[in-house]
């Protein structure tokens, strides 16, 4: 179970870093294509966040049964 937890966490961090970089390109330099890449990174973060929430809930339930 630890493997998916690490992967989703790392995916959230990676996508957030991508979002920050692309958002800076869009807001500071006005690169229109960077807006689409920033939005894509946010969407990918959303997916990973939902999965991570499920993992945390499952881990919490497993602790309660011990």
mmCIF file of the N, C-alpha and C atoms, coordinates in Angstrom:
data_MODEL
# 
_entry.id   MODEL 
# 
loop_
_atom_site.group_PDB 
_atom_site.id 
_atom_site.type_symbol 
_atom_site.label_atom_id 
_atom_site.label_alt_id 
_atom_site.label_comp_id 
_atom_site.label_asym_id 
_atom_site.label_entity_id 
_atom_site.label_seq_id 
_atom_site.pdbx_PDB_ins_code 
_atom_site.Cartn_x 
_atom_site.Cartn_y 
_atom_site.Cartn_z 
_atom_site.occupancy 
_atom_site.B_iso_or_equiv 
_atom_site.pdbx_formal_charge 
_atom_site.auth_seq_id 
_atom_site.auth_comp_id 
_atom_site.auth_asym_id 
_atom_site.auth_atom_id 
_atom_site.pdbx_PDB_model_num 
ATOM 1   N N  . UNK A 1 1  ? 0.823  -1.204 0.000   1.00 0.00 ? 1  UNK A N  1 
ATOM 2   C CA . UNK A 1 1  ? 0.000  0.000  0.000   1.00 0.00 ? 1  UNK A CA 1 
ATOM 3   C C  . UNK A 1 1  ? 0.860  1.259  0.000   1.00 0.00 ? 1  UNK A C  1 
ATOM 4   N N  . UNK A 1 2  ? 2.061  1.190  0.489   1.00 0.00 ? 2  UNK A N  1 
ATOM 5   C CA . UNK A 1 2  ? 2.911  2.380  0.533   1.00 0.00 ? 2  UNK A CA 1 
ATOM 6   C C  . UNK A 1 2  ? 3.282  2.883  -0.856  1.00 0.00 ? 2  UNK A C  1 
ATOM 7   N N  . UNK A 1 3  ? 3.428  1.995  -1.810  1.00 0.00 ? 3  UNK A N  1 
ATOM 8   C CA . UNK A 1 3  ? 3.838  2.407  -3.158  1.00 0.00 ? 3  UNK A CA 1 
ATOM 9   C C  . UNK A 1 3  ? 2.869  3.409  -3.796  1.00 0.00 ? 3  UNK A C  1 
ATOM 10  N N  . UNK A 1 4  ? 1.551  3.128  -3.878  1.00 0.00 ? 4  UNK A N  1 
ATOM 11  C CA . UNK A 1 4  ? 0.639  4.110  -4.466  1.00 0.00 ? 4  UNK A CA 1 
ATOM 12  C C  . UNK A 1 4  ? 0.590  5.417  -3.689  1.00 0.00 ? 4  UNK A C  1 
ATOM 13  N N  . UNK A 1 5  ? 0.716  5.351  -2.369  1.00 0.00 ? 5  UNK A N  1 
ATOM 14  C CA . UNK A 1 5  ? 0.696  6.559  -1.552  1.00 0.00 ? 5  UNK A CA 1 
ATOM 15  C C  . UNK A 1 5  ? 1.827  7.490  -1.969  1.00 0.00 ? 5  UNK A C  1 
ATOM 16  N N  . UNK A 1 6  ? 3.010  6.938  -2.084  1.00 0.00 ? 6  UNK A N  1 
ATOM 17  C CA . UNK A 1 6  ? 4.165  7.740  -2.479  1.00 0.00 ? 6  UNK A CA 1 
ATOM 18  C C  . UNK A 1 6  ? 3.972  8.282  -3.894  1.00 0.00 ? 6  UNK A C  1 
ATOM 19  N N  . UNK A 1 7  ? 3.494  7.446  -4.795  1.00 0.00 ? 7  UNK A N  1 
ATOM 20  C CA . UNK A 1 7  ? 3.312  7.887  -6.174  1.00 0.00 ? 7  UNK A CA 1 
ATOM 21  C C  . UNK A 1 7  ? 2.294  9.016  -6.297  1.00 0.00 ? 7  UNK A C  1 
ATOM 22  N N  . UNK A 1 8  ? 1.161  8.912  -5.602  1.00 0.00 ? 8  UNK A N  1 
ATOM 23  C CA . UNK A 1 8  ? 0.173  9.988  -5.674  1.00 0.00 ? 8  UNK A CA 1 
ATOM 24  C C  . UNK A 1 8  ? 0.701  11.255 -5.029  1.00 0.00 ? 8  UNK A C  1 
ATOM 25  N N  . UNK A 1 9  ? 1.381  11.120 -3.922  1.00 0.00 ? 9  UNK A N  1 
ATOM 26  C CA . UNK A 1 9  ? 1.961  12.297 -3.277  1.00 0.00 ? 9  UNK A CA 1 
ATOM 27  C C  . UNK A 1 9  ? 2.974  12.971 -4.205  1.00 0.00 ? 9  UNK A C  1 
ATOM 28  N N  . UNK A 1 10 ? 3.854  12.177 -4.781  1.00 0.00 ? 10 UNK A N  1 
ATOM 29  C CA . UNK A 1 10 ? 4.863  12.726 -5.687  1.00 0.00 ? 10 UNK A CA 1 
ATOM 30  C C  . UNK A 1 10 ? 4.222  13.345 -6.925  1.00 0.00 ? 10 UNK A C  1 
ATOM 31  N N  . UNK A 1 11 ? 3.146  12.745 -7.411  1.00 0.00 ? 11 UNK A N  1 
ATOM 32  C CA . UNK A 1 11 ? 2.446  13.291 -8.576  1.00 0.00 ? 11 UNK A CA 1 
ATOM 33  C C  . UNK A 1 11 ? 1.843  14.652 -8.246  1.00 0.00 ? 11 UNK A C  1 
ATOM 34  N N  . UNK A 1 12 ? 1.276  14.787 -7.066  1.00 0.00 ? 12 UNK A N  1 
ATOM 35  C CA . UNK A 1 12 ? 0.710  16.072 -6.656  1.00 0.00 ? 12 UNK A CA 1 
ATOM 36  C C  . UNK A 1 12 ? 1.805  17.132 -6.608  1.00 0.00 ? 12 UNK A C  1 
ATOM 37  N N  . UNK A 1 13 ? 2.933  16.792 -6.006  1.00 0.00 ? 13 UNK A N  1 
ATOM 38  C CA . UNK A 1 13 ? 4.052  17.741 -5.897  1.00 0.00 ? 13 UNK A CA 1 
ATOM 39  C C  . UNK A 1 13 ? 4.575  18.113 -7.288  1.00 0.00 ? 13 UNK A C  1 
ATOM 40  N N  . UNK A 1 14 ? 4.759  17.099 -8.138  1.00 0.00 ? 14 UNK A N  1 
ATOM 41  C CA . UNK A 1 14 ? 5.279  17.337 -9.497  1.00 0.00 ? 14 UNK A CA 1 
ATOM 42  C C  . UNK A 1 14 ? 4.337  18.245 -10.291 1.00 0.00 ? 14 UNK A C  1 
ATOM 43  N N  . UNK A 1 15 ? 3.048  17.955 -10.231 1.00 0.00 ? 15 UNK A N  1 
ATOM 44  C CA . UNK A 1 15 ? 2.082  18.754 -10.986 1.00 0.00 ? 15 UNK A CA 1 
ATOM 45  C C  . UNK A 1 15 ? 1.976  20.171 -10.426 1.00 0.00 ? 15 UNK A C  1 
ATOM 46  N N  . UNK A 1 16 ? 2.130  20.318 -9.108  1.00 0.00 ? 16 UNK A N  1 
ATOM 47  C CA . UNK A 1 16 ? 2.094  21.650 -8.522  1.00 0.00 ? 16 UNK A CA 1 
ATOM 48  C C  . UNK A 1 16 ? 3.279  22.481 -8.998  1.00 0.00 ? 16 UNK A C  1 
ATOM 49  N N  . UNK A 1 17 ? 4.449  21.848 -9.057  1.00 0.00 ? 17 UNK A N  1 
ATOM 50  C CA . UNK A 1 17 ? 5.634  22.554 -9.561  1.00 0.00 ? 17 UNK A CA 1 
ATOM 51  C C  . UNK A 1 17 ? 5.451  22.945 -11.020 1.00 0.00 ? 17 UNK A C  1 
ATOM 52  N N  . UNK A 1 18 ? 4.868  22.048 -11.811 1.00 0.00 ? 18 UNK A N  1 
ATOM 53  C CA . UNK A 1 18 ? 4.580  22.351 -13.219 1.00 0.00 ? 18 UNK A CA 1 
ATOM 54  C C  . UNK A 1 18 ? 3.612  23.520 -13.300 1.00 0.00 ? 18 UNK A C  1 
ATOM 55  N N  . UNK A 1 19 ? 2.564  23.466 -12.491 1.00 0.00 ? 19 UNK A N  1 
ATOM 56  C CA . UNK A 1 19 ? 1.589  24.552 -12.474 1.00 0.00 ? 19 UNK A CA 1 
ATOM 57  C C  . UNK A 1 19 ? 2.250  25.897 -12.152 1.00 0.00 ? 19 UNK A C  1 
ATOM 58  N N  . UNK A 1 20 ? 3.089  25.921 -11.123 1.00 0.00 ? 20 UNK A N  1 
ATOM 59  C CA . UNK A 1 20 ? 3.750  27.175 -10.746 1.00 0.00 ? 20 UNK A CA 1 
ATOM 60  C C  . UNK A 1 20 ? 4.590  27.733 -11.894 1.00 0.00 ? 20 UNK A C  1 
ATOM 61  N N  . UNK A 1 21 ? 5.340  26.855 -12.554 1.00 0.00 ? 21 UNK A N  1 
ATOM 62  C CA . UNK A 1 21 ? 6.198  27.303 -13.655 1.00 0.00 ? 21 UNK A CA 1 
ATOM 63  C C  . UNK A 1 21 ? 5.368  27.818 -14.830 1.00 0.00 ? 21 UNK A C  1 
ATOM 64  N N  . UNK A 1 22 ? 4.345  27.062 -15.204 1.00 0.00 ? 22 UNK A N  1 
ATOM 65  C CA . UNK A 1 22 ? 3.524  27.462 -16.359 1.00 0.00 ? 22 UNK A CA 1 
ATOM 66  C C  . UNK A 1 22 ? 2.688  28.693 -16.046 1.00 0.00 ? 22 UNK A C  1 
ATOM 67  N N  . UNK A 1 23 ? 2.204  28.789 -14.822 1.00 0.00 ? 23 UNK A N  1 
ATOM 68  C CA . UNK A 1 23 ? 1.431  29.968 -14.438 1.00 0.00 ? 23 UNK A CA 1 
ATOM 69  C C  . UNK A 1 23 ? 2.298  31.228 -14.476 1.00 0.00 ? 23 UNK A C  1 
ATOM 70  N N  . UNK A 1 24 ? 3.551  31.091 -14.055 1.00 0.00 ? 24 UNK A N  1 
ATOM 71  C CA . UNK A 1 24 ? 4.468  32.236 -14.106 1.00 0.00 ? 24 UNK A CA 1 
ATOM 72  C C  . UNK A 1 24 ? 4.714  32.659 -15.551 1.00 0.00 ? 24 UNK A C  1 
ATOM 73  N N  . UNK A 1 25 ? 4.880  31.678 -16.444 1.00 0.00 ? 25 UNK A N  1 
ATOM 74  C CA . UNK A 1 25 ? 5.071  32.008 -17.866 1.00 0.00 ? 25 UNK A CA 1 
ATOM 75  C C  . UNK A 1 25 ? 3.858  32.746 -18.416 1.00 0.00 ? 25 UNK A C  1 
ATOM 76  N N  . UNK A 1 26 ? 2.681  32.298 -18.009 1.00 0.00 ? 26 UNK A N  1 
ATOM 77  C CA . UNK A 1 26 ? 1.458  32.917 -18.507 1.00 0.00 ? 26 UNK A CA 1 
ATOM 78  C C  . UNK A 1 26 ? 1.260  34.321 -17.944 1.00 0.00 ? 26 UNK A C  1 
ATOM 79  N N  . UNK A 1 27 ? 1.395  34.454 -16.614 1.00 0.00 ? 27 UNK A N  1 
ATOM 80  C CA . UNK A 1 27 ? 1.110  35.746 -15.998 1.00 0.00 ? 27 UNK A CA 1 
ATOM 81  C C  . UNK A 1 27 ? 2.226  36.769 -16.202 1.00 0.00 ? 27 UNK A C  1 
ATOM 82  N N  . UNK A 1 28 ? 3.472  36.313 -16.177 1.00 0.00 ? 28 UNK A N  1 
ATOM 83  C CA . UNK A 1 28 ? 4.588  37.250 -16.294 1.00 0.00 ? 28 UNK A CA 1 
ATOM 84  C C  . UNK A 1 28 ? 4.947  37.579 -17.737 1.00 0.00 ? 28 UNK A C  1 
ATOM 85  N N  . UNK A 1 29 ? 4.900  36.563 -18.594 1.00 0.00 ? 29 UNK A N  1 
ATOM 86  C CA . UNK A 1 29 ? 5.367  36.752 -19.972 1.00 0.00 ? 29 UNK A CA 1 
ATOM 87  C C  . UNK A 1 29 ? 4.234  36.764 -20.998 1.00 0.00 ? 29 UNK A C  1 
ATOM 88  N N  . UNK A 1 30 ? 3.036  36.392 -20.569 1.00 0.00 ? 30 UNK A N  1 
ATOM 89  C CA . UNK A 1 30 ? 1.893  36.407 -21.473 1.00 0.00 ? 30 UNK A CA 1 
ATOM 90  C C  . UNK A 1 30 ? 1.892  35.285 -22.501 1.00 0.00 ? 30 UNK A C  1 
ATOM 91  N N  . UNK A 1 31 ? 2.535  34.171 -22.194 1.00 0.00 ? 31 UNK A N  1 
ATOM 92  C CA . UNK A 1 31 ? 2.577  33.031 -23.111 1.00 0.00 ? 31 UNK A CA 1 
ATOM 93  C C  . UNK A 1 31 ? 1.234  32.300 -23.023 1.00 0.00 ? 31 UNK A C  1 
ATOM 94  N N  . UNK A 1 32 ? 0.439  32.391 -24.090 1.00 0.00 ? 32 UNK A N  1 
ATOM 95  C CA . UNK A 1 32 ? -0.901 31.808 -24.074 1.00 0.00 ? 32 UNK A CA 1 
ATOM 96  C C  . UNK A 1 32 ? -0.877 30.294 -23.922 1.00 0.00 ? 32 UNK A C  1 
ATOM 97  N N  . UNK A 1 33 ? 0.061  29.621 -24.546 1.00 0.00 ? 33 UNK A N  1 
ATOM 98  C CA . UNK A 1 33 ? 0.133  28.158 -24.461 1.00 0.00 ? 33 UNK A CA 1 
ATOM 99  C C  . UNK A 1 33 ? 0.404  27.703 -23.026 1.00 0.00 ? 33 UNK A C  1 
ATOM 100 N N  . UNK A 1 34 ? 1.071  28.531 -22.251 1.00 0.00 ? 34 UNK A N  1 
ATOM 101 C CA . UNK A 1 34 ? 1.367  28.183 -20.862 1.00 0.00 ? 34 UNK A CA 1 
ATOM 102 C C  . UNK A 1 34 ? 0.082  28.111 -20.033 1.00 0.00 ? 34 UNK A C  1 
ATOM 103 N N  . UNK A 1 35 ? -0.931 28.859 -20.422 1.00 0.00 ? 35 UNK A N  1 
ATOM 104 C CA . UNK A 1 35 ? -2.211 28.820 -19.704 1.00 0.00 ? 35 UNK A CA 1 
ATOM 105 C C  . UNK A 1 35 ? -2.820 27.430 -19.802 1.00 0.00 ? 35 UNK A C  1 
ATOM 106 N N  . UNK A 1 36 ? -2.792 26.847 -20.994 1.00 0.00 ? 36 UNK A N  1 
ATOM 107 C CA . UNK A 1 36 ? -3.342 25.499 -21.180 1.00 0.00 ? 36 UNK A CA 1 
ATOM 108 C C  . UNK A 1 36 ? -2.541 24.474 -20.380 1.00 0.00 ? 36 UNK A C  1 
ATOM 109 N N  . UNK A 1 37 ? -1.221 24.626 -20.375 1.00 0.00 ? 37 UNK A N  1 
ATOM 110 C CA . UNK A 1 37 ? -0.387 23.696 -19.611 1.00 0.00 ? 37 UNK A CA 1 
ATOM 111 C C  . UNK A 1 37 ? -0.620 23.847 -18.110 1.00 0.00 ? 37 UNK A C  1 
ATOM 112 N N  . UNK A 1 38 ? -0.842 25.062 -17.644 1.00 0.00 ? 38 UNK A N  1 
ATOM 113 C CA . UNK A 1 38 ? -1.130 25.295 -16.225 1.00 0.00 ? 38 UNK A CA 1 
ATOM 114 C C  . UNK A 1 38 ? -2.462 24.649 -15.854 1.00 0.00 ? 38 UNK A C  1 
ATOM 115 N N  . UNK A 1 39 ? -3.457 24.801 -16.716 1.00 0.00 ? 39 UNK A N  1 
ATOM 116 C CA . UNK A 1 39 ? -4.769 24.206 -16.461 1.00 0.00 ? 39 UNK A CA 1 
ATOM 117 C C  . UNK A 1 39 ? -4.681 22.682 -16.471 1.00 0.00 ? 39 UNK A C  1 
ATOM 118 N N  . UNK A 1 40 ? -3.885 22.127 -17.367 1.00 0.00 ? 40 UNK A N  1 
ATOM 119 C CA . UNK A 1 40 ? -3.716 20.677 -17.415 1.00 0.00 ? 40 UNK A CA 1 
ATOM 120 C C  . UNK A 1 40 ? -3.077 20.171 -16.119 1.00 0.00 ? 40 UNK A C  1 
ATOM 121 N N  . UNK A 1 41 ? -2.070 20.891 -15.644 1.00 0.00 ? 41 UNK A N  1 
ATOM 122 C CA . UNK A 1 41 ? -1.410 20.502 -14.394 1.00 0.00 ? 41 UNK A CA 1 
ATOM 123 C C  . UNK A 1 41 ? -2.406 20.532 -13.233 1.00 0.00 ? 41 UNK A C  1 
ATOM 124 N N  . UNK A 1 42 ? -3.276 21.526 -13.212 1.00 0.00 ? 42 UNK A N  1 
ATOM 125 C CA . UNK A 1 42 ? -4.292 21.597 -12.166 1.00 0.00 ? 42 UNK A CA 1 
ATOM 126 C C  . UNK A 1 42 ? -5.246 20.410 -12.248 1.00 0.00 ? 42 UNK A C  1 
ATOM 127 N N  . UNK A 1 43 ? -5.628 20.018 -13.464 1.00 0.00 ? 43 UNK A N  1 
ATOM 128 C CA . UNK A 1 43 ? -6.514 18.875 -13.643 1.00 0.00 ? 43 UNK A CA 1 
ATOM 129 C C  . UNK A 1 43 ? -5.853 17.583 -13.162 1.00 0.00 ? 43 UNK A C  1 
ATOM 130 N N  . UNK A 1 44 ? -4.584 17.400 -13.505 1.00 0.00 ? 44 UNK A N  1 
ATOM 131 C CA . UNK A 1 44 ? -3.847 16.211 -13.068 1.00 0.00 ? 44 UNK A CA 1 
ATOM 132 C C  . UNK A 1 44 ? -3.703 16.186 -11.546 1.00 0.00 ? 44 UNK A C  1 
ATOM 133 N N  . UNK A 1 45 ? -3.491 17.362 -10.957 1.00 0.00 ? 45 UNK A N  1 
ATOM 134 C CA . UNK A 1 45 ? -3.425 17.454 -9.497  1.00 0.00 ? 45 UNK A CA 1 
ATOM 135 C C  . UNK A 1 45 ? -4.753 17.025 -8.887  1.00 0.00 ? 45 UNK A C  1 
ATOM 136 N N  . UNK A 1 46 ? -5.825 17.468 -9.483  1.00 0.00 ? 46 UNK A N  1 
ATOM 137 C CA . UNK A 1 46 ? -7.152 17.134 -8.980  1.00 0.00 ? 46 UNK A CA 1 
ATOM 138 C C  . UNK A 1 46 ? -7.362 15.625 -8.937  1.00 0.00 ? 46 UNK A C  1 
ATOM 139 N N  . UNK A 1 47 ? -6.968 14.940 -9.986  1.00 0.00 ? 47 UNK A N  1 
ATOM 140 C CA . UNK A 1 47 ? -7.095 13.479 -10.032 1.00 0.00 ? 47 UNK A CA 1 
ATOM 141 C C  . UNK A 1 47 ? -6.257 12.824 -8.936  1.00 0.00 ? 47 UNK A C  1 
ATOM 142 N N  . UNK A 1 48 ? -5.011 13.253 -8.821  1.00 0.00 ? 48 UNK A N  1 
ATOM 143 C CA . UNK A 1 48 ? -4.109 12.671 -7.822  1.00 0.00 ? 48 UNK A CA 1 
ATOM 144 C C  . UNK A 1 48 ? -4.581 12.979 -6.404  1.00 0.00 ? 48 UNK A C  1 
ATOM 145 N N  . UNK A 1 49 ? -5.138 14.165 -6.204  1.00 0.00 ? 49 UNK A N  1 
ATOM 146 C CA . UNK A 1 49 ? -5.631 14.549 -4.879  1.00 0.00 ? 49 UNK A CA 1 
ATOM 147 C C  . UNK A 1 49 ? -6.806 13.661 -4.477  1.00 0.00 ? 49 UNK A C  1 
ATOM 148 N N  . UNK A 1 50 ? -7.715 13.391 -5.401  1.00 0.00 ? 50 UNK A N  1 
ATOM 149 C CA . UNK A 1 50 ? -8.854 12.526 -5.098  1.00 0.00 ? 50 UNK A CA 1 
ATOM 150 C C  . UNK A 1 50 ? -8.390 11.129 -4.716  1.00 0.00 ? 50 UNK A C  1 
ATOM 151 N N  . UNK A 1 51 ? -7.410 10.611 -5.445  1.00 0.00 ? 51 UNK A N  1 
ATOM 152 C CA . UNK A 1 51 ? -6.871 9.286  -5.123  1.00 0.00 ? 51 UNK A CA 1 
ATOM 153 C C  . UNK A 1 51 ? -6.176 9.292  -3.767  1.00 0.00 ? 51 UNK A C  1 
ATOM 154 N N  . UNK A 1 52 ? -5.433 10.336 -3.500  1.00 0.00 ? 52 UNK A N  1 
ATOM 155 C CA . UNK A 1 52 ? -4.713 10.438 -2.220  1.00 0.00 ? 52 UNK A CA 1 
ATOM 156 C C  . UNK A 1 52 ? -5.692 10.509 -1.059  1.00 0.00 ? 52 UNK A C  1 
ATOM 157 N N  . UNK A 1 53 ? -6.800 11.238 -1.240  1.00 0.00 ? 53 UNK A N  1 
ATOM 158 C CA . UNK A 1 53 ? -7.826 11.321 -0.198  1.00 0.00 ? 53 UNK A CA 1 
ATOM 159 C C  . UNK A 1 53 ? -8.384 9.935  0.109   1.00 0.00 ? 53 UNK A C  1 
ATOM 160 N N  . UNK A 1 54 ? -8.627 9.131  -0.929  1.00 0.00 ? 54 UNK A N  1 
ATOM 161 C CA . UNK A 1 54 ? -9.121 7.769  -0.737  1.00 0.00 ? 54 UNK A CA 1 
ATOM 162 C C  . UNK A 1 54 ? -8.112 6.939  0.049   1.00 0.00 ? 54 UNK A C  1 
ATOM 163 N N  . UNK A 1 55 ? -6.839 7.064  -0.326  1.00 0.00 ? 55 UNK A N  1 
ATOM 164 C CA . UNK A 1 55 ? -5.786 6.309  0.354   1.00 0.00 ? 55 UNK A CA 1 
ATOM 165 C C  . UNK A 1 55 ? -5.705 6.677  1.839   1.00 0.00 ? 55 UNK A C  1 
ATOM 166 N N  . UNK A 1 56 ? -5.800 7.949  2.129   1.00 0.00 ? 56 UNK A N  1 
ATOM 167 C CA . UNK A 1 56 ? -5.735 8.406  3.517   1.00 0.00 ? 56 UNK A CA 1 
ATOM 168 C C  . UNK A 1 56 ? -6.924 7.877  4.306   1.00 0.00 ? 56 UNK A C  1 
ATOM 169 N N  . UNK A 1 57 ? -8.105 7.911  3.705   1.00 0.00 ? 57 UNK A N  1 
ATOM 170 C CA . UNK A 1 57 ? -9.298 7.397  4.364   1.00 0.00 ? 57 UNK A CA 1 
ATOM 171 C C  . UNK A 1 57 ? -9.158 5.908  4.657   1.00 0.00 ? 57 UNK A C  1 
ATOM 172 N N  . UNK A 1 58 ? -8.645 5.151  3.692   1.00 0.00 ? 58 UNK A N  1 
ATOM 173 C CA . UNK A 1 58 ? -8.440 3.714  3.890   1.00 0.00 ? 58 UNK A CA 1 
ATOM 174 C C  . UNK A 1 58 ? -7.423 3.441  4.989   1.00 0.00 ? 58 UNK A C  1 
ATOM 175 N N  . UNK A 1 59 ? -6.336 4.203  5.008   1.00 0.00 ? 59 UNK A N  1 
ATOM 176 C CA . UNK A 1 59 ? -5.304 4.021  6.025   1.00 0.00 ? 59 UNK A CA 1 
ATOM 177 C C  . UNK A 1 59 ? -5.856 4.370  7.405   1.00 0.00 ? 59 UNK A C  1 
ATOM 178 N N  . UNK A 1 60 ? -6.661 5.407  7.470   1.00 0.00 ? 60 UNK A N  1 
ATOM 179 C CA . UNK A 1 60 ? -7.271 5.806  8.748   1.00 0.00 ? 60 UNK A CA 1 
ATOM 180 C C  . UNK A 1 60 ? -8.220 4.720  9.249   1.00 0.00 ? 60 UNK A C  1 
ATOM 181 N N  . UNK A 1 61 ? -8.998 4.138  8.344   1.00 0.00 ? 61 UNK A N  1 
ATOM 182 C CA . UNK A 1 61 ? -9.923 3.060  8.731   1.00 0.00 ? 61 UNK A CA 1 
ATOM 183 C C  . UNK A 1 61 ? -9.147 1.837  9.202   1.00 0.00 ? 61 UNK A C  1 
ATOM 184 N N  . UNK A 1 62 ? -8.033 1.553  8.553   1.00 0.00 ? 62 UNK A N  1 
ATOM 185 C CA . UNK A 1 62 ? -7.208 0.408  8.951   1.00 0.00 ? 62 UNK A CA 1 
ATOM 186 C C  . UNK A 1 62 ? -6.633 0.619  10.341  1.00 0.00 ? 62 UNK A C  1 
ATOM 187 N N  . UNK A 1 63 ? -6.286 1.830  10.673  1.00 0.00 ? 63 UNK A N  1 
ATOM 188 C CA . UNK A 1 63 ? -5.755 2.118  12.014  1.00 0.00 ? 63 UNK A CA 1 
ATOM 189 C C  . UNK A 1 63 ? -6.845 1.977  13.073  1.00 0.00 ? 63 UNK A C  1 
ATOM 190 N N  . UNK A 1 64 ? -8.060 2.313  12.725  1.00 0.00 ? 64 UNK A N  1 
ATOM 191 C CA . UNK A 1 64 ? -9.166 2.254  13.680  1.00 0.00 ? 64 UNK A CA 1 
ATOM 192 C C  . UNK A 1 64 ? -9.528 0.812  14.032  1.00 0.00 ? 64 UNK A C  1 
ATOM 193 N N  . UNK A 1 65 ? -9.264 -0.123 13.110  1.00 0.00 ? 65 UNK A N  1 
ATOM 194 C CA . UNK A 1 65 ? -9.616 -1.512 13.366  1.00 0.00 ? 65 UNK A CA 1 
ATOM 195 C C  . UNK A 1 65 ? -8.565 -2.248 14.178  1.00 0.00 ? 65 UNK A C  1 
ATOM 196 N N  . UNK A 1 66 ? -7.428 -1.633 14.390  1.00 0.00 ? 66 UNK A N  1 
ATOM 197 C CA . UNK A 1 66 ? -6.350 -2.287 15.160  1.00 0.00 ? 66 UNK A CA 1 
ATOM 198 C C  . UNK A 1 66 ? -6.585 -2.168 16.633  1.00 0.00 ? 66 UNK A C  1 
# 
